[in-house]
């Protein structure tokens, strides 16, 4: 029986090896139409990792140079197939952290993260939902399908994929071109699997998975049926299942949750400005100027000031780097109606710099900007005042401690910072202490002779000590983020601390009196600690306190006798 079993296995192996390997490949483009088969990518007779060909094993030169990417680039070399860069910190930015989870500097998404090399998974998973066109074939040949009265725009489907018989969707082919009623196909179409009168379908066909294993959000469904419109890259419809938005958690636009701006070029082909050939790095905005400008020269993108279609005369990149790269503010916050495709963008003769403050969804409109002397500025938001007397300062701006109506809110001492200067914590907030202008109980909490708390104690996600910002998204975000380093909570309604050690009886119990941060109540010792109610009665009885102060002792000990460093008499 063992010999018979071996013989059957050997016969099966011989049969498999006798089959033309290209015929085993599945969906276009990795099929016989491009002379590709299993043995094009798999070393089927060896024991290499995942049966990869031995020649793909190499010493990587950078984080993108992986064994699997090398295999893809062996064909995607701009000769046999278009060359594309991977989505990685090498091609974009390392500010998003360790997105690939390998605890190494930088991040890199391999080609196989988004692409299934074997199958059109969008078609296989979503079937008719993914169809761009569905019809009935009038004629079928190895290289063409006709559909009567289709009314197609010439070459509207060139480069896409046709399924000649939707009941056999594993047989699909590239559309080379089309007329109003005929698809010319890169065949040969397997005529044993299709007949005249069968239902055919046209799909986008980019070998994209229908579910992605994202770096930070687990498995996410993806619907990618077309270049633009619904179920495209990022259509802004609130389901966050576009191929671009499925992974994003730290970008400014189109995150995979409600955060961020989902209106930015929604349902537009993202690759117009973020081509795959550049690893999806934005190239649209940095053609005429830096994105953002970070050098003081009018040299255009990717870093310089405007030079196309003409220079504006500006010689100062100022704090663009801090606002855009560090704070991740949108250009439109300060250039409302001007940034990108806004009506005030690239207008006027001579060119002017359009300033318009529109913060936090229109909550704070307007402010004042005094720019460089001799440069033309215009206001792109009706509440924004612009000048060019040369101080290069912002004023009446929420971000720098002053509301558009002129009210100061941050207790700071420099609410009109220079665009070309630097700011520190004390530029917008004073340094605390009993004479502090900071709100509520800040003076008492920060006074060195009292508590001497640093900012981080109550704003642990925002401040690093009292001298630097720890976490930019928690700073200047239209919220006062009270998050205690030692636990507890703060009610934004009552302005009272709850469940935190500082306002407890030091033994896990609640204080006698709940004091709001912004009221005028003065806290006494017995606000938190139980105290004497009579000569011989002490409510605080732990550890023999009641005995120590009782008249039955020779003397009654005041608190400072044992806690001299803490309290006075």
Residue pairs with C-beta under 8 A, 6 or more apart in sequence:
20 37
21 37
21 38
21 39
21 40
21 44
22 31
22 32
22 35
22 36
22 37
22 40
23 32
23 37
24 37
24 38
25 31
25 32
25 36
25 37
25 38
25 40
25 118
26 118
26 119
26 170
27 118
27 119
27 120
27 123
27 161
27 170
27 172
27 205
27 207
28 120
28 161
28 172
28 173
28 174
28 186
28 205
29 36
29 81
29 174
29 207
30 36
30 40
30 41
30 117
30 118
30 207
33 173
33 174
33 186
33 187
34 80
36 75
38 44
41 52
41 53
41 71
41 117
42 50
42 51
42 52
42 53
43 51
43 52
43 53
43 54
44 51
46 54
48 54
48 57
49 67
52 67
52 68
52 71
53 71
56 67
56 68
56 70
56 71
56 74
57 67
58 65
58 67
58 70
60 66
62 90
63 88
63 89
63 90
63 104
63 106
63 107
63 108
64 85
64 86
64 88
64 90
64 91
64 108
66 108
66 110
68 110
68 111
68 112
69 86
69 110
69 111
72 111
72 112
72 117
73 83
75 81
76 82
76 83
76 84
77 83
82 277
83 277
84 276
84 277
84 279
85 91
85 276
85 277
85 278
85 279
86 108
86 109
86 110
86 111
86 279
87 108
87 109
87 279
87 280
88 106
88 107
88 108
88 109
88 279
89 96
89 106
89 107
89 108
90 106
90 108
90 279
91 278
91 279
91 280
91 281
92 279
92 280
92 281
94 105
94 106
94 107
95 325
96 107
96 250
96 251
97 107
97 250
98 104
98 105
98 106
98 107
99 107
99 109
99 215
99 216
99 247
100 107
100 108
100 109
100 215
101 215
107 215
109 215
109 247
113 212
113 213
114 208
114 209
114 212
114 243
115 206
115 207
115 208
115 209
116 207
116 208
116 209
117 207
119 170
119 207
120 161
120 169
120 172
120 203
120 205
120 207
121 207
121 208
121 209
121 210
122 130
122 203
122 204
122 205
122 206
122 208
122 210
122 222
122 223
122 224
122 225
123 130
123 161
123 163
123 169
123 172
123 203
123 205
124 169
124 210
125 210
125 211
126 210
126 223
126 225
127 166
127 169
128 134
128 166
128 201
129 223
129 225
129 231
130 203
130 204
130 223
130 225
131 201
131 202
131 203
132 157
132 160
132 201
132 202
132 203
132 204
132 225
132 226
133 150
133 152
133 157
133 201
133 202
134 166
134 199
134 200
134 201
134 202
135 147
135 150
135 199
135 200
135 201
136 147
136 197
136 198
136 199
136 200
137 145
137 146
137 147
137 164
137 194
137 196
137 197
137 198
137 199
137 200
138 146
138 147
138 148
138 196
139 145
139 146
139 196
140 164
140 189
140 191
140 194
140 195
140 196
140 198
141 189
141 191
142 185
142 187
142 188
142 189
142 191
143 184
143 185
143 186
143 187
143 188
143 189
144 182
144 183
144 184
144 185
145 162
145 164
145 182
145 183
145 185
145 189
145 200
146 181
146 182
146 183
147 181
147 182
147 183
147 200
148 181
149 181
150 180
150 181
151 180
151 181
152 178
152 179
152 180
152 181
153 180
154 177
154 178
154 179
154 180
155 177
155 178
156 178
157 175
157 178
157 183
157 202
158 175
158 176
158 177
158 178
159 174
159 175
160 174
160 175
160 202
160 203
160 204
160 205
161 172
161 173
161 174
161 175
161 202
161 203
161 204
161 205
162 172
162 173
162 174
162 175
162 183
162 185
162 200
162 201
162 202
162 203
163 169
163 171
163 172
163 200
163 201
163 202
163 203
164 171
164 172
164 173
164 189
164 193
164 194
164 198
164 200
165 171
165 193
165 194
165 195
165 198
165 199
165 200
166 198
166 199
166 200
166 201
167 198
167 199
168 193
168 194
169 201
171 189
171 190
171 193
171 194
172 203
172 205
173 185
173 186
173 187
173 189
174 185
174 186
175 183
175 184
175 185
175 186
175 202
176 184
176 185
176 186
177 183
177 184
178 184
183 202
194 200
203 225
204 224
204 225
204 226
204 227
206 224
208 222
208 224
208 243
209 222
210 221
210 222
210 223
211 219
211 220
211 221
211 222
212 219
212 220
212 222
212 243
212 246
212 247
213 219
214 220
214 246
214 247
214 256
215 247
216 247
216 249
217 246
217 247
217 249
217 256
220 240
220 241
220 246
220 247
220 256
221 241
221 246
222 241
222 242
222 243
222 246
223 231
223 241
223 242
224 231
224 232
224 233
224 242
224 243
225 231
225 232
226 232
227 233
227 269
227 271
228 267
228 268
228 269
229 235
229 267
230 237
230 267
231 241
231 242
232 242
232 267
232 269
232 270
233 242
233 243
233 244
233 245
233 268
233 269
233 270
233 271
234 242
234 244
234 245
234 253
234 254
234 262
234 265
234 266
234 267
234 270
235 242
235 266
235 267
236 254
236 262
236 263
236 266
236 267
238 262
240 246
240 255
240 256
240 257
242 254
244 254
244 270
244 280
245 254
245 255
245 256
246 256
247 256
248 254
248 255
248 256
248 260
249 255
249 256
249 257
251 260
252 260
252 261
252 264
252 328
252 330
253 260
253 261
253 262
253 264
253 265
254 260
254 261
254 262
254 264
254 266
255 262
261 330
265 273
270 280
271 280
272 284
273 282
273 283
273 284
273 285
274 280
274 281
274 282
274 283
274 284
275 283
282 291
283 301
285 291
285 301
285 331
285 340
286 300
286 301
286 302
286 303
287 300
287 301
287 308
288 300
288 301
288 306
288 307
288 308
288 309
288 346
289 300
289 301
289 304
289 305
289 306
289 307
289 308
290 300
290 301
290 302
290 303
290 304
290 305
290 317
290 320
291 301
291 302
291 324
292 317
292 320
292 321
292 323
292 324
292 325
292 331
293 303
293 304
293 305
293 306
293 317
293 320
294 303
294 317
294 320
294 321
294 325
295 303
295 304
295 305
295 317
296 305
296 315
296 316
296 317
297 304
297 305
298 304
298 305
298 306
298 307
298 311
298 312
298 314
298 315
299 305
299 307
300 306
300 307
300 308
304 317
305 311
305 312
305 314
305 315
305 317
306 312
306 314
306 351
309 346
309 351
310 350
310 351
311 351
312 350
312 351
312 352
312 353
312 375
312 376
313 350
313 372
313 374
313 375
313 376
314 353
314 372
314 375
315 372
316 372
316 392
316 419
316 420
318 392
318 419
318 420
319 419
319 420
323 329
323 334
324 331
326 472
327 472
327 475
327 476
328 472
328 473
330 339
331 339
331 340
332 338
332 339
332 340
332 342
332 358
333 357
333 358
333 359
334 355
334 356
334 357
335 342
335 344
335 354
335 355
335 356
335 380
336 342
336 356
336 357
336 358
336 380
336 381
336 384
337 343
337 344
337 354
337 356
337 380
337 381
338 344
338 345
338 354
338 355
338 356
338 380
339 345
342 354
342 380
344 354
344 356
344 378
344 380
345 354
347 354
348 376
348 378
350 376
351 376
352 376
352 377
352 378
353 371
353 375
353 376
353 377
353 378
354 377
354 378
354 379
354 380
355 369
355 371
355 377
355 378
355 379
355 380
355 381
355 384
355 386
356 379
356 380
356 381
356 384
357 364
357 365
357 366
357 367
357 369
357 381
357 383
357 384
357 397
357 404
358 364
358 365
358 381
359 365
359 397
359 398
359 399
359 478
360 398
360 478
363 478
364 397
364 398
364 403
364 404
365 381
365 383
365 384
365 404
366 381
366 382
366 383
366 384
366 385
366 396
366 404
367 383
367 384
367 385
367 394
367 395
367 396
367 397
367 404
368 384
368 385
368 386
368 387
368 394
368 395
368 396
368 397
369 377
369 384
369 385
369 386
369 387
369 393
369 394
369 395
370 386
370 387
370 388
370 389
370 390
370 391
370 392
370 393
370 395
371 377
371 386
371 387
371 388
371 390
371 392
371 419
372 388
372 390
372 392
373 388
373 389
373 390
374 388
375 388
376 388
377 386
377 387
377 388
378 386
379 385
379 386
383 404
391 418
392 418
392 419
392 420
393 416
393 417
393 418
393 419
394 400
394 416
394 417
394 419
395 402
395 415
395 416
396 402
396 403
396 404
396 405
396 406
397 404
398 404
398 409
398 476
398 478
399 476
400 410
400 412
400 414
400 415
400 416
400 417
400 423
400 427
400 428
401 408
401 409
401 410
401 411
401 412
401 415
401 428
401 429
402 408
402 409
402 410
402 415
402 416
403 409
408 415
410 428
410 429
411 429
411 430
411 436
411 437
411 438
411 439
411 442
412 426
412 427
412 428
412 429
412 430
412 437
413 426
413 427
413 430
414 423
414 426
414 427
414 428
415 428
417 423
417 427
417 428
424 467
425 455
425 463
425 466
425 467
425 468
425 469
429 438
430 436
430 437
430 438
431 446
431 466
432 438
432 442
432 443
432 445
432 446
432 447
432 466
433 443
433 446
433 447
433 448
434 443
434 444
434 447
434 449
434 450
435 443
436 442
436 443
436 446
438 446
439 518
440 495
440 517
440 518
441 517
441 518
444 450
444 451
445 451
445 453
445 457
445 458
446 452
446 453
446 454
446 455
454 463
454 465
454 466
455 462
455 463
455 465
455 466
456 462
456 463
456 464
456 465
456 466
456 470
456 485
457 484
457 485
457 486
458 482
458 483
458 484
458 485
458 490
459 474
459 481
459 482
459 483
460 470
460 483
460 484
460 485
461 470
461 471
461 474
461 481
461 483
462 469
462 470
462 471
462 474
462 475
462 481
462 483
463 469
463 470
464 470
469 475
474 481
474 483
480 492
482 490
482 492
484 490
484 500
486 500
486 501
486 502
487 499
487 500
487 501
488 497
488 498
488 499
488 500
488 501
488 502
489 497
489 498
489 499
489 500
490 496
490 497
490 498
490 500
490 517
491 497
491 498
494 514
494 516
495 516
495 517
495 518
495 519
496 514
496 515
496 516
496 517
497 503
497 517
498 514
503 511
503 514
503 515
503 528
504 510
504 511
504 528
505 511
505 512
505 528
505 529
505 530
506 528
506 529
507 542
511 527
511 528
512 526
512 527
512 528
512 529
512 530
513 521
513 523
513 527
513 528
515 521
515 523
515 527
525 531
525 559
525 567
529 540
530 538
530 539
530 540
531 538
531 539
531 540
532 538
532 539
532 549
533 539
535 551
536 550
536 551
536 552
537 546
538 545
538 546
538 549
538 550
540 546
547 553
548 556
548 557
548 562
549 556
549 557
549 558
550 556
558 569
559 566
559 567
560 566
560 567
560 568
560 569
